[in-house]
Amino acid sequence: MAAIARWCVRHRLVVVLLWLLALGGTAAGAVVAGSAYSNDYDVPGTESGRATALLQEGFHGRGGDSDNVVWRTDSDSGSVRDPGVEQRMSAMLDKVARLDGVASVTSPYSGQGAGQISPDSRTAYAVVTFERQADEIPVDQATAVVETAEAAEGAGTEVAVGGTAVALTEAPGGHLAEIVGVAVAAVVLFLAFGSLAASVLPIATALVSVGTAYAGIVLLGHVMTVADFAPMLGLLIGLGVGIDYALFIVTRHRQGLKRGLPVAEAAREAVATTGRAVVFAGATVCIALLGMLILRLGFLNGVAVAASLTVVLTVAASVTLLPALLSFIGMRALSRRERRRLAEHGSAPELPTGFAARWSAFVERHPKLLGAVAAVVMAVLALPTLSLHLGTSDQGNGPATATTRQAYDLLAEGFGPGVNGPLTVVATLDGADDKVAMDRLAGTLRSTPGVADASPAAYNGSGDTAVLTVVPETSPQSKDTSELVDRLREEILPAAEQGTSLTTYVGGVTASYDDFASIIVGKLPLFVGVVIALGCLLLLLAFRSVGIPLKAALMNVAAVAAAFGVVVAIFQWGWGSELLGLGRAGPIEPFLPVIMVSVLFGLSMDYQVFLVSRMYEEWLETGDNRRAVRVGLAETSRVINSAAVIMISVFLAFVLSGDRVVAMFGIGLAAAVALDAFVLRTLLVPALMHMLGGANWWLPRSVDRWLPRISIEKPGCREAARAKIPVQRRREDEELVP
C-alpha cells in the first residue's frame, strides 16, 4: 500500500487525468449505448413461471401494454351511464384512441366493455392498449394519454389513469436525493475538519468513482440482467462508503501533518495504515454483496455485480486518487488555526480529549450496565421483524396524490380489491373432453370461496392451450389471496384434472411474487450462513482471534434484525409512511431481504474493522486489553461518528427519490448504520470487550501457525510489538483462556 501511495503522490497529475479519462470514457459509452435495464423476476421451474411461458407460447405474446382510464361520478352526478357523462367520456376516449402509440381503446360503453361498469353504475374504466410494451413506450406518449384523460375531469366526475406505462410519467426526475446527501456530507466534513480543501476531497473522490461506476452499470445492463433500481442502489452505497473511506484516510493524513510529517510522507502513511483497513473493509462489503450469486437468481446477479463494481471503484479511488489530491492541496488539509498552531508550537501527537475520551472511560467503568441497555434497545427494535410479510408492492402503495394510486383505489372501490391483481389459470389440453372440463372448471372457480369472479375459458388457435382469469375477493397483497393461490394449486385444480388430460398452472402477480418469495426464503439460510462464514474468516485472518469474528457476526445479525424491524414498522405497518410521502402500507419486496442482508453485513463490517484495528494496534503495542479498548474507542469514535452521520444523511436523502424500493433501502441502511455506530460500536462492542478481557485476542497456537498472514495494522507493528509486550503480560492474558 505504501508503494502505491508513493507512486500516486509522485505522479499525481497522471493519476488525476487517468481517473477523469475513465469517468469521461464510461460516461460517453453509457450515453451512446443507452440503458437496457430489466426487472425480470421470473424464476425457472416455478409454477407461475411455467404459466407465463405457456401463455406466451400458446397465445404468441401479449401484444402492447394495457393501461386503464378510470372515472367515478359522485352522488350528485348520478350514474356513469347518464348521457352527459357518457358523451364527455366517449369524446375523451376518441381523442385517446387517436394519440401516437395507442393501438386501441376498449370503452365500457361498447359491446366488448360491458363488464367495465361497476354494479352500482358509478365507476367505469376503459382499457387503453399501446402498440408496444411498457419498457419500450416513450414517456411523452404515456404523458399525452394521462393529460388527455384528466382533461375530461370535472362536473362531479373524478378521472384517474393507472398502469405500467402510466407509471413512467411519475418516475422521479433529476437528482435531488444525491444533491441533498452530498450537501449534508459537505457540511459535516467541514465541521469535522475546519478546512474547505480537506472537506471537498472526500466528496470529489466519491463523485468521480461513483460516477464511473454509474456509467459502468449502464453498460453492464447490455451484457446481463440488471434491475432498473441497481444504478440508484449503486449510487446510494457508493456515495455512502466512498465519502466514508476517504474521510478515514484524510483524517489519518491530517494526524500525520500535525505530527510534523511532510505532505508526501503523511499521505503515504495514511494509505499504508488506514488505507489497508479501507481495502479490507471494501473487500468484506464485496464478499457480502457477491454472496448473492450463490442464490443463482439472474435478477439478483446483476444487482450484486453492479453494487460490487461501485464498491471496488470507491476503494480504488480512495487509495489512488485521494493521495494524489492530498499532495495537490498540501498543508491546506489543515485549517488556518491548525496551521498557525503548528508553526508556532511545532508538531505534537494528537491525543484523544473531550467527550470521546470521557465516554470511553465511562464505558470502561460500567461495561455490564451499558451492554445490557444496548442489548435491550436492539432487541426491542428487532421485534417487528417477526411479522415480516414478503409480497409485491404495487400502484396501490404509491403516494395518495399519484394518478396511478387514485386509479387503483377507484377500481378497488367500484369492482372490488381483487380486480387490481387477477390470477390466471393456464392449461394444456388434448381433445374435446378437456375443453368441456375447462368450461366446467370456470363454473367451479366462480363458486370457490375467496373468488369474486372467473372469466370463461379462452382458447388459442390450435386449441391446445386455454386460459381463464380469476378475480379474487381480496387485494393482490392480502395473505388471503396467497392462501387462495395455495388452495387452487393443492385442491381445486388437481380435482379438475382427474379423469382428463388437463395440466393446469396458476400465474398472475400474487402467484409470481409468492413463488419468488418462497425461493428466496428457502435459500436465505444458506446465503446468510455463507456471508457470515466468509466475514468471520476474514476477521480471523486479520485479527488472529476467535472472539473478534464471533462478536462481529453477532453484532451484524443484531444490526440487520433491528434495521428490518424499522423497515417493517414504516413500510409494512405504515407508521408514518404516508406522512413521509412513501405511500400506503404494504408487504416488503421479496428480494429486499437478500440485498439488504448483503449490504448491511458489508457496512457493519466497516466500522468493526476501523474500530477493532485501532484496538488491535494498541494491543500489539502494550498487551493491555483495557487500555487497548479504551484508547481504540476514544481515538476512533469521533471519526466513526462523523462517518456515520455522513452515511445516514446520504441514505436518508434517497427517501426523496420517490421510489418506494429505493426508499426502503435508504431507511433500512440509515437505521442500520445509526444503530451500528451509536449503539453497537460505541456501547455493546467495547462493553463486551472489557468484560472478556484478554480472551478477546485468544487464538489456539496450532491455528495461529496454520493461518496465513493478513496484516491491516501499520507495517512493522506486529514485529515491534513482540519485543515490547512483557512476557509476564502475555502469560497473564494467555491464562485467561485455557
C-alpha positions in Angstrom: 0.0 0.0 0.0 2.9 2.4 0.8 4.4 1.8 -2.6 1.0 2.6 -4.3 0.6 5.8 -2.3 4.2 6.9 -3.1 3.7 6.4 -6.8 0.4 8.2 -6.8 1.9 11.2 -5.0 4.9 11.4 -7.3 2.7 11.1 -10.4 -0.3 12.9 -9.1 -1.3 14.7 -12.3 -1.2 11.4 -14.2 -3.4 9.7 -11.6 -6.0 12.5 -11.7 -6.0 12.5 -15.5 -6.4 8.7 -15.7 -9.5 8.9 -13.3 -11.0 11.7 -15.3 -10.4 9.7 -18.5 -12.1 6.7 -17.0 -15.1 8.8 -15.9 -15.4 10.6 -19.3 -14.9 7.4 -21.3 -17.5 5.3 -19.4 -20.0 8.2 -19.4 -19.6 8.7 -23.1 -20.1 4.9 -23.7 -23.2 4.9 -21.5 -24.7 7.9 -23.4 -24.1 6.2 -26.7 -25.3 2.7 -25.7 -28.3 3.8 -23.6 -29.8 1.8 -20.8 -31.1 -1.7 -21.0 -32.4 -2.5 -17.6 -34.8 -5.4 -17.0 -36.9 -6.2 -14.0 -37.2 -9.9 -14.7 -38.5 -11.7 -11.6 -39.2 -14.9 -13.3 -37.6 -17.9 -11.5 -37.1 -21.0 -13.7 -39.0 -24.1 -12.5 -41.8 -22.3 -10.6 -45.5 -22.9 -11.4 -46.1 -19.2 -12.2 -43.1 -19.2 -14.5 -44.4 -22.2 -16.4 -47.8 -20.5 -16.6 -46.2 -17.4 -18.1 -44.1 -19.4 -20.6 -47.1 -21.4 -21.7 -49.2 -18.3 -22.1 -46.5 -16.7 -24.2 -46.1 -19.8 -26.4 -49.7 -20.6 -26.8 -51.0 -17.1 -27.4 -47.9 -15.7 -29.2 -47.1 -12.9 -26.8 -49.1 -10.3 -25.0 -49.0 -7.5 -27.6 -48.8 -4.0 -26.3 -49.1 -2.8 -22.7 -52.6 -2.3 -21.4 -53.5 0.5 -19.1 -56.8 1.8 -17.6 -58.6 5.1 -17.7 -60.9 5.1 -14.7 -63.7 7.5 -13.8 -66.2 7.7 -11.0 -69.2 10.0 -10.5 -70.2 11.5 -7.1 -73.6 11.1 -5.6 -74.9 14.3 -7.1 -73.8 13.5 -10.7 -75.7 10.2 -11.0 -74.6 7.2 -13.0 -71.7 6.8 -15.4 -74.5 5.9 -17.9 -76.0 9.3 -17.8 -76.0 10.8 -21.3 -73.9 13.8 -20.2 -71.2 11.7 -18.6 -71.2 9.1 -21.4 -70.9 11.8 -24.1 -68.0 13.6 -22.3 -66.1 10.3 -21.6 -66.7 8.9 -25.0 -65.3 12.1 -26.6 -62.2 11.8 -24.4 -61.7 8.2 -25.3 -61.9 9.0 -29.0 -59.1 11.6 -28.5 -57.0 9.0 -26.6 -57.5 6.5 -29.5 -56.0 8.9 -31.9 -52.9 9.6 -29.9 -49.5 8.4 -31.1 -48.6 5.0 -29.8 -52.1 3.9 -28.9 -53.2 0.7 -30.6 -56.8 0.5 -29.4 -59.3 1.7 -26.7 -62.0 -0.6 -25.3 -64.8 1.6 -24.0 -67.2 0.5 -21.3 -70.0 1.9 -23.5 -69.2 -0.6 -26.3 -70.3 -4.2 -26.5 -66.8 -5.5 -25.7 -66.7 -3.4 -22.5 -70.0 -4.4 -20.9 -68.2 -5.7 -17.8 -66.3 -2.5 -17.3 -69.1 -0.7 -15.4 -69.4 -1.3 -11.7 -72.6 -2.9 -10.2 -73.6 0.5 -8.7 -73.0 2.2 -12.1 -70.9 4.9 -10.5 -67.5 3.6 -11.6 -66.3 2.7 -15.1 -63.0 2.1 -16.8 -61.6 1.9 -20.4 -58.7 -0.3 -21.4 -56.0 1.6 -23.4 -53.7 -0.8 -25.3 -50.4 0.7 -26.5 -48.6 -0.5 -29.6 -45.5 -1.5 -27.6 -44.7 -2.9 -24.1 -44.3 -0.5 -21.2 -40.4 -0.5 -21.2 -40.5 0.5 -24.9 -43.1 3.3 -24.7 -41.7 6.8 -24.8 -42.6 8.9 -21.7 -44.2 11.6 -23.8 -46.8 9.1 -25.3 -47.8 8.0 -21.8 -48.0 11.6 -20.7 -50.2 12.5 -23.6 -52.7 9.8 -22.5 -52.7 11.0 -18.9 -53.2 14.6 -19.8 -56.0 13.9 -22.4 -57.8 11.7 -19.8 -57.5 14.1 -16.9 -58.8 17.0 -19.1 -62.2 15.3 -19.0 -62.4 15.6 -15.3 -65.0 17.9 -13.7 -68.7 18.3 -13.2 -68.7 15.7 -10.4 -66.6 13.2 -12.2 -63.2 12.1 -11.0 -60.8 10.7 -13.6 -57.5 8.8 -12.9 -55.2 6.7 -15.1 -53.3 3.6 -14.0 -51.0 1.0 -15.4 -47.4 0.2 -16.0 -46.9 2.7 -18.9 -48.6 5.5 -16.9 -46.2 4.9 -14.0 -43.4 6.1 -16.3 -44.9 9.6 -16.0 -44.5 9.5 -12.3 -40.9 8.5 -12.3 -38.8 10.9 -10.2 -36.8 13.3 -12.3 -33.4 15.0 -11.5 -31.0 14.0 -8.8 -32.5 15.7 -5.7 -31.6 12.8 -3.4 -27.9 12.8 -4.4 -27.7 16.6 -4.2 -29.1 16.7 -0.7 -27.0 13.8 0.5 -23.8 15.3 -0.8 -24.7 18.8 0.6 -25.2 17.4 4.1 -22.0 15.4 3.8 -20.1 18.5 2.8 -21.4 20.4 5.9 -20.4 17.5 8.2 -17.0 17.3 6.7 -16.3 21.0 7.0 -17.4 20.9 10.7 -15.2 17.9 11.3 -12.1 19.3 9.5 -12.5 23.1 9.6 -10.8 23.1 6.2 -12.7 23.7 3.0 -10.0 21.9 0.9 -9.9 18.9 3.1 -13.7 18.6 3.2 -14.0 18.8 -0.6 -11.6 15.9 -1.2 -13.7 13.0 0.1 -16.7 14.3 -1.9 -14.7 14.7 -5.0 -13.2 11.3 -4.7 -16.6 9.7 -4.2 -18.2 11.6 -7.0 -15.5 10.5 -9.5 -15.6 6.9 -8.5 -19.4 6.6 -8.2 -19.9 8.5 -11.5 -17.6 6.0 -13.2 -19.5 3.1 -11.6 -22.9 4.5 -12.5 -21.9 4.7 -16.2 -20.4 1.2 -15.9 -23.7 -0.2 -14.5 -25.5 1.3 -17.5 -23.1 -0.6 -19.8 -23.4 -3.7 -17.7 -27.1 -3.8 -18.4 -26.3 -4.8 -22.0 -24.4 -7.9 -21.1 -26.5 -9.2 -18.1 -29.9 -8.7 -16.4 -29.7 -5.6 -14.3 -32.7 -4.2 -12.4 -33.8 -0.6 -13.0 -33.1 0.3 -9.4 -29.5 -1.1 -9.5 -27.9 2.3 -10.5 -29.7 4.1 -7.7 -28.7 1.4 -5.3 -25.1 1.7 -6.5 -25.3 5.5 -6.0 -26.6 5.0 -2.5 -23.9 2.6 -1.5 -21.1 4.3 -3.4 -21.7 7.8 -2.0 -22.0 6.4 1.5 -19.0 4.2 1.6 -16.9 6.4 -0.8 -17.2 9.5 1.3 -16.6 7.5 4.5 -13.5 5.7 3.2 -12.0 9.0 2.0 -12.9 10.5 5.4 -10.9 7.9 7.3 -7.8 8.4 5.1 -8.0 12.2 5.2 -8.3 12.1 9.0 -5.1 9.9 9.3 -3.3 12.2 6.8 -4.2 15.2 8.9 -2.9 13.5 12.0 0.4 12.9 10.3 0.7 16.6 9.3 0.1 17.6 12.9 2.9 15.3 13.9 5.2 17.3 11.6 5.4 14.8 8.7 5.9 16.2 5.2 2.8 16.2 3.0 4.0 13.3 0.8 5.1 11.2 3.8 1.8 11.9 5.7 -0.2 10.8 2.6 1.9 7.7 2.2 1.5 6.7 5.9 -2.3 7.4 5.8 -2.7 4.9 2.9 -0.2 2.4 4.4 -2.2 2.3 7.6 -5.9 3.4 7.2 -5.8 2.5 3.5 -5.2 -1.1 4.5 -8.3 -1.0 6.6 -10.2 0.6 3.8 -9.2 -2.1 1.3 -10.1 -4.8 3.9 -13.5 -3.2 4.7 -14.2 -2.8 1.0 -13.4 -6.5 0.4 -15.8 -7.5 3.1 -18.6 -5.4 1.5 -17.9 -7.0 -1.9 -17.8 -10.5 -0.5 -21.2 -9.9 1.2 -22.7 -8.5 -2.0 -21.3 -11.2 -4.2 -22.7 -13.8 -1.8 -26.0 -13.2 -3.7 -24.5 -15.1 -6.6 -24.9 -18.4 -4.7 -28.7 -17.9 -4.9 -28.4 -18.4 -8.7 -31.1 -15.9 -9.5 -30.4 -13.9 -12.6 -32.3 -10.9 -11.3 -30.1 -10.7 -8.2 -26.8 -11.5 -10.0 -26.9 -8.1 -11.9 -27.6 -6.2 -8.6 -24.7 -8.0 -6.9 -22.2 -7.3 -9.6 -23.4 -3.7 -10.1 -23.1 -2.9 -6.4 -19.7 -4.6 -6.1 -18.4 -2.7 -9.0 -19.3 0.5 -7.3 -17.5 -0.5 -4.0 -14.4 -1.7 -5.9 -14.1 1.7 -7.7 -14.7 3.7 -4.5 -11.9 1.7 -2.7 -9.6 2.1 -5.7 -10.2 5.9 -5.8 -9.6 6.2 -2.0 -6.1 4.6 -2.2 -5.0 6.2 -5.6 -6.9 9.3 -6.5 -7.2 10.6 -2.9 -3.4 10.6 -2.1 -2.8 12.4 -5.4 -5.3 15.1 -4.5 -3.9 15.4 -0.9 -0.5 16.1 -2.4 -2.1 18.9 -4.5 -3.6 20.8 -1.6 -0.5 20.4 0.7 -0.8 21.9 4.1 -4.3 23.2 3.3 -5.6 19.9 4.6 -5.3 21.6 8.0 -7.4 24.6 8.9 -5.7 28.0 9.2 -5.8 27.8 13.0 -4.2 24.3 12.9 -1.5 25.5 10.5 -0.8 28.6 12.7 -0.6 26.4 15.9 1.8 24.0 14.1 4.0 26.9 13.0 4.1 28.5 16.5 4.3 25.4 18.7 5.7 22.7 16.5 4.4 19.2 16.0 2.7 17.2 18.7 0.8 13.9 18.7 -3.0 14.3 18.7 -4.3 12.8 22.0 -7.9 11.9 22.5 -9.6 14.5 24.6 -13.1 15.9 25.3 -16.3 13.9 25.1 -14.7 10.9 23.2 -12.1 10.3 26.0 -14.7 10.8 28.8 -17.2 8.4 27.1 -14.5 5.8 26.6 -13.6 5.9 30.2 -17.3 5.8 31.2 -17.8 2.6 29.2 -14.7 1.1 30.8 -16.2 1.7 34.3 -19.8 0.5 33.5 -19.5 -2.3 30.8 -22.3 -4.5 32.2 -24.9 -1.8 32.6 -24.2 -0.2 29.2 -24.0 -3.5 27.4 -27.4 -4.5 28.9 -29.0 -1.2 27.8 -27.6 -1.6 24.3 -28.8 -5.2 24.0 -32.4 -4.2 25.1 -32.6 -1.4 22.6 -31.5 -3.7 19.7 -33.9 -6.4 20.8 -36.9 -4.0 21.0 -36.2 -2.6 17.6 -35.9 -6.1 16.1 -39.3 -7.2 17.3 -41.3 -6.1 14.2 -39.1 -8.3 12.1 -41.0 -11.3 13.5 -44.1 -10.2 11.5 -42.2 -9.7 8.2 -44.5 -10.4 5.2 -42.9 -10.7 1.8 -45.0 -9.8 -1.2 -45.5 -7.3 -4.0 -46.0 -3.6 -3.6 -47.9 -2.2 -6.4 -49.5 1.1 -7.5 -51.9 0.9 -4.5 -48.9 1.6 -2.3 -48.0 4.8 -4.2 -48.5 8.3 -2.8 -52.1 9.4 -2.4 -51.5 12.2 -4.9 -50.4 9.9 -7.7 -52.9 9.3 -10.5 -51.9 5.6 -10.6 -52.8 5.3 -6.9 -56.1 7.1 -7.4 -56.9 4.8 -10.3 -56.1 1.7 -8.2 -58.3 2.9 -5.4 -61.2 3.8 -7.7 -61.1 0.3 -9.3 -60.9 -1.4 -5.9 -63.8 0.7 -4.6 -66.0 0.1 -7.7 -65.1 -3.5 -8.6 -63.5 -5.0 -5.5 -59.9 -5.1 -4.5 -59.1 -8.3 -6.4 -59.6 -6.6 -9.8 -56.2 -5.0 -9.4 -54.4 -8.3 -9.3 -56.3 -11.1 -11.1 -54.9 -14.6 -11.2 -54.5 -16.6 -14.5 -55.1 -20.3 -14.8 -53.3 -21.6 -17.9 -53.9 -25.2 -19.1 -52.7 -27.6 -21.8 -55.5 -29.6 -23.5 -55.7 -32.7 -25.6 -59.2 -33.2 -27.1 -62.8 -32.0 -26.8 -63.2 -33.6 -23.4 -60.6 -31.3 -22.0 -62.5 -28.3 -23.3 -65.6 -29.4 -21.5 -63.5 -29.8 -18.4 -62.1 -26.3 -18.7 -65.6 -24.9 -19.1 -66.7 -26.8 -16.1 -63.7 -25.5 -14.2 -64.7 -21.9 -14.8 -68.0 -22.6 -13.0 -66.3 -24.4 -10.2 -64.0 -21.4 -9.7 -66.9 -18.9 -9.5 -68.3 -20.8 -6.6 -64.9 -21.2 -4.8 -64.7 -19.3 -1.5 -62.4 -16.3 -2.0 -63.1 -15.9 -5.7 -65.2 -12.9 -6.8 -65.4 -13.9 -10.5 -63.9 -16.1 -13.1 -64.0 -15.5 -16.9 -65.0 -18.1 -19.4 -62.1 -20.1 -20.8 -60.3 -18.6 -23.9 -58.6 -21.0 -26.3 -55.7 -20.4 -28.7 -56.0 -21.0 -32.4 -54.7 -24.6 -32.3 -56.9 -25.4 -29.3 -54.1 -26.9 -27.2 -53.9 -24.1 -24.7 -56.6 -22.4 -22.6 -56.6 -19.5 -20.2 -59.1 -18.1 -17.8 -58.9 -15.1 -15.5 -59.8 -15.4 -11.8 -60.6 -12.3 -9.8 -60.0 -12.8 -6.0 -62.2 -11.1 -3.4 -59.1 -9.7 -1.7 -56.2 -7.5 -2.9 -53.0 -8.8 -4.5 -51.1 -8.0 -1.3 -53.5 -9.8 1.0 -52.5 -13.0 2.7 -56.0 -14.3 1.9 -55.1 -14.0 -1.8 -51.9 -16.0 -1.2 -53.9 -18.7 0.6 -56.3 -18.7 -2.4 -53.4 -19.4 -4.7 -52.3 -22.3 -2.5 -55.9 -23.7 -2.3 -56.3 -23.5 -6.1 -53.0 -25.4 -6.6 -53.5 -28.0 -3.9 -57.2 -28.7 -4.0 -59.3 -27.1 -6.8 -57.2 -27.7 -9.9 -56.0 -31.2 -9.0 -59.6 -32.2 -8.6 -60.5 -30.7 -12.0 -57.6 -32.6 -13.7 -58.8 -36.0 -12.5 -60.0 -38.2 -15.4 -58.7 -35.7 -18.0 -55.5 -34.8 -19.9 -55.6 -31.3 -18.4 -52.4 -29.9 -16.9 -53.1 -26.6 -15.2 -50.9 -23.8 -13.8 -51.7 -20.7 -11.7 -50.0 -17.5 -12.6 -50.6 -13.8 -12.0 -49.0 -11.1 -9.9 -49.6 -12.6 -6.5 -48.7 -16.1 -7.6 -45.4 -14.9 -9.2 -44.3 -13.0 -6.2 -45.3 -15.8 -3.8 -43.2 -18.2 -5.8 -40.3 -15.7 -5.9 -40.6 -15.2 -2.2 -40.6 -18.9 -1.4 -37.5 -19.4 -3.5 -35.7 -16.5 -1.7 -36.8 -17.7 1.8 -35.7 -21.3 1.0 -32.2 -20.2 0.1 -31.8 -17.4 2.6 -30.4 -19.5 5.5 -27.6 -20.8 3.1 -26.9 -17.3 1.9 -26.7 -15.8 5.4 -24.6 -18.7 6.6 -22.1 -18.2 3.7 -21.9 -14.5 4.2 -21.3 -14.8 7.9 -18.7 -17.6 7.5 -16.7 -15.6 4.9 -16.8 -12.5 7.0 -15.7 -14.3 10.1 -12.8 -16.0 8.2 -11.5 -12.6 7.0 -11.7 -11.2 10.5 -10.0 -14.3 11.9 -7.1 -13.8 9.4 -6.8 -10.1 10.1 -7.0 -10.1 13.9 -5.7 -13.5 14.8 -8.6 -14.0 17.3 -11.6 -16.3 17.7 -13.6 -13.8 19.8 -13.4 -10.8 17.4 -15.1 -12.6 14.4 -17.8 -14.2 16.6 -18.7 -10.9 18.2 -18.7 -9.2 14.8 -21.1 -11.9 13.4 -23.4 -11.4 16.4 -23.3 -7.6 16.0 -24.1 -7.9 12.3 -27.1 -10.1 12.9 -28.3 -7.6 15.5 -27.9 -4.7 13.2 -29.7 -6.5 10.3 -32.6 -7.6 12.6 -33.1 -4.1 14.1 -32.9 -2.5 10.6 -35.6 -4.8 9.3 -37.7 -4.0 12.3 -37.6 -0.3 11.3 -38.4 -1.2 7.7 -41.4 -3.4 8.7 -42.7 -0.7 11.1 -42.6 2.0 8.5 -43.4 0.2 5.2 -45.5 -2.8 6.3 -47.2 -1.4 9.4 -47.4 2.0 7.8 -46.1 4.0 10.8 -45.5 7.4 9.2 -45.3 6.1 5.6 -48.0 8.5 4.2 -46.5 11.4 6.2 -43.1 10.8 4.7 -44.6 10.6 1.2 -43.9 6.9 0.9 -47.4 5.8 0.1 -49.7 3.3 1.8 -48.5 0.3 4.0 -47.9 -2.9 2.2 -45.7 -6.0 2.2 -41.9 -6.0 1.8 -40.5 -6.8 -1.6 -39.3 -10.4 -1.8 -35.8 -9.5 -3.0 -35.2 -6.8 -0.3 -34.0 -9.2 2.5 -31.3 -10.7 0.4 -30.0 -7.4 -0.9 -30.2 -5.6 2.4 -28.5 -8.5 4.3 -25.7 -8.3 1.8 -25.2 -4.6 2.1 -25.8 -4.4 5.8 -23.3 -7.2 6.6 -20.7 -5.4 4.5 -21.3 -2.0 6.0 -21.4 -3.4 9.6 -18.0 -4.9 9.0 -16.7 -1.4 8.0 -17.0 0.1 11.5 -15.9 -3.2 13.1 -12.7 -3.1 11.1 -11.9 0.5 11.8 -12.7 0.3 15.5 -11.0 -3.0 16.3 -8.0 -2.4 14.0 -7.0 0.6 16.2 -7.6 -1.5 19.4 -5.5 -4.3 17.8 -2.6 -1.9 17.2 -2.7 -0.8 20.8 -3.0 -4.4 22.0 0.1 -5.3 20.0 2.0 -2.3 21.4 1.1 -2.8 25.1 -0.6 -6.1 25.7 -3.1 -4.3 27.9 -6.7 -5.1 26.9 -8.3 -2.4 29.0 -6.0 0.2 27.5 -6.4 -1.1 24.0 -10.2 -0.9 24.2 -10.2 2.5 25.9 -7.7 4.1 23.5 -9.2 2.4 20.4 -12.7 3.7 21.2 -11.5 7.2 22.2 -9.4 7.7 19.1 -11.9 6.3 16.6 -15.3 7.3 18.0 -15.2 10.8 16.6 -14.3 9.9 13.1 -16.7 6.9 13.1 -19.5 9.1 14.4 -18.7 11.7 11.7 -18.7 8.9 9.0 -21.9 7.5 10.4 -23.6 10.9 10.2 -22.5 11.3 6.6 -23.6 7.8 5.6 -27.0 8.3 7.4 -27.5 11.6 5.7 -26.8 10.1 2.2 -29.0 7.1 2.8 -32.0 9.2 4.2 -31.7 11.6 1.3 -32.7 8.8 -1.0 -36.1 8.8 0.6 -36.6 11.8 -1.6 -36.1 9.7 -4.8 -39.8 9.0 -5.0 -39.1 5.3 -5.5 -40.6 3.0 -2.8 -38.0 0.3 -3.2 -35.1 2.7 -3.1 -36.7 4.4 0.0 -36.8 1.0 1.7 -33.1 0.6 1.1 -32.4 4.2 2.3 -34.3 3.9 5.5 -33.1 0.4 6.3 -29.5 1.2 5.7 -29.7 4.5 7.6 -31.2 2.8 10.6 -28.6 0.0 10.4 -25.7 2.5 10.3 -27.2 4.6 13.1 -27.6 1.6 15.4 -24.3 0.2 14.4 -22.3 3.3 15.0 -24.1 4.8 18.0 -25.3 1.7 19.9 -23.2 -1.3 18.8 -19.7 0.1 18.2 -19.8 2.8 21.0 -21.7 0.7 23.6 -22.1 -3.0 23.1 -18.8 -3.9 21.4 -16.5 -2.1 23.8 -18.5 -3.2 26.8 -18.2 -6.9 25.7 -14.5 -6.5 25.1 -13.9 -5.0 28.5 -15.8 -7.9 30.1 -13.9 -10.6 28.1 -10.5 -9.1 28.8 -7.6 -10.9 27.2 -9.9 -13.6 25.8 -10.7 -11.1 23.0 -7.4 -11.9 21.4 -7.1 -15.6 22.1 -6.3 -18.0 19.3 -5.0 -21.5 19.7 -1.3 -21.7 18.8 -1.8 -24.5 16.3 -4.4 -22.5 14.4 -2.2 -19.4 14.6 0.6 -21.3 12.9 -1.7 -22.7 10.2 -3.4 -19.5 9.2 -1.9 -17.3 6.5 -0.9 -13.8 7.5 -3.1 -10.8 6.5 -2.0 -7.5 8.1 -4.2 -4.4 8.4 -2.2 -2.7 11.1 0.7 -0.4 10.2 3.8 -2.1 8.7 6.2 -3.5 11.4 3.7 -3.1 14.2 3.3 -6.8 14.8 7.1 -7.5 14.9 7.8 -4.5 17.1 5.1 -5.4 19.5 6.5 -8.9 20.1 9.6 -7.2 21.6 7.7 -4.7 23.6 5.0 -6.9 25.3 6.3 -8.1 28.6 6.5 -11.8 28.9 4.5 -11.7 32.1 1.7 -9.7 30.5 1.4 -12.2 27.6 1.4 -15.1 30.1 -1.4 -13.4 32.1 -3.5 -12.9 29.0 -3.0 -16.4 27.8 -4.1 -17.8 31.1 -7.5 -16.1 30.7 -8.4 -18.8 28.2 -7.4 -22.4 28.7 
